[in-house]
Amino acid sequence: MTKINNYEELVAERIRLQNELKKQKSFFKAEINEVKTKLEPIGDVISFLGIFRGKNTANPSLLKTGVSMGIDLLVRDKLSKANWVIRALIPAVLKGISNQIIKKKMPSTKMVE
């Protein structure tokens, strides 16, 4: 970088830096869009399965709680020798699938105020 000696050089350096900033912003936007397009199939699969959604706190269900505890108890013994990724992933997937099945089978109930 050269030393700035007068106002015109300062203005020219400012314009150069602003142009460089615009280039970097467009580069990052392009990179983010590329990552989004690459991850889109994964998002489609997750939304199709309906897992990894937030818990519905408006309608807590004893059946859902029981199924969740049952999955924890049954699967924990079967997967005790598996690696940690499988021990974490399989129960989460089973709980998500079972919650979706329960939600489809059970009629929706309205909360009484």
Buried (B, 14 or more C-beta within 10 A) or exposed (E): EEEEEEEEEEEEEEEEEEEEEEEEEEEEEEEEEEEEEEEEEEEEEEEEEBBEEEEEEEEEBEEBEEBBEEBEEEBEEEBEEEEEEEBEEBBEBBBBBBBBEEBEEEEEEEEEE
